[in-house]
Amino acid sequence: LEKCVGCELCAWACPADAIYVEGADNTEEERYSPGERYGRVYQINYARCILCGLCIEACPTRALTMTNEF
């Protein structure tokens, strides 16, 4: 299962407006995440990202990580 539950907290926390999340509801037939919702569309614009890490702190499920590898 995906860790992202489509809550959009990472997008709201981003000061550079580099994250776009579109959440959708899980169904009994198709379950993509452990929560009621999942991130149907998830985009990070790395050209806008300032590597501040606020999105990582905001994520309640630890779906985001930051490493030195690209």
N, C-alpha and C positions, 0 to 999 in steps of 0.2 A: 504494500500500500504506500501511496505517496504520503509524505509528512505534511505537506501544505493542506490547510483546511479552508483556504480562500477567504480568510478574515480581512485581508487587505491592510493589516496593521503596518506591515513593512512599507507599503506604498505611502501611507500617511506619515510615517516617520522620516521618510527620505527628504532631506532639505534640497536636493538637486532635482527632484521630480524625475528620477531615473527608473522608477519601477512602476509597472502597470500590472494589476491583477484583476481578473474577472472571475468571480466565484460562481459556482453552480451547486445545486443540491445533489447529494448522493441519493440513489434509489436502492431498493432492495435487490433489484436485478443487476445493477451496475454500481459497485462500491469502489471508489478510487482512493479514499482516505478514511482514517478512523473516525472522523467527526461527521457532522450532518452535512457539511459542505466540502468542496475541494476546489483547488485552483484550476479552472478550466483553461484559462489563458494566463500565462505568467511570462512577462517580458522584463528583462533588465537591459537598459541602454548603457552599455559600458563606456560609451563616449561621454556620457553625462555624469557617470558615477564618480564621486569624489573620495571613495574608500573610507568613509567616516565610521562605518560599522553600526550606525543607528538602526538599520533594518534588522540586523542580527539580534540586537538587544530587544527589539520590539516583537520578534517572532515568538509566539507562545509554544510552538511545537519544535523549535530548533530545526526548521526546514532549510534555513540558510546557513552557510558557513563561508568563511573567508580564509583563503590560503595564499601563499606566495606563488603558486603555480597558476598559469593561465592556460 
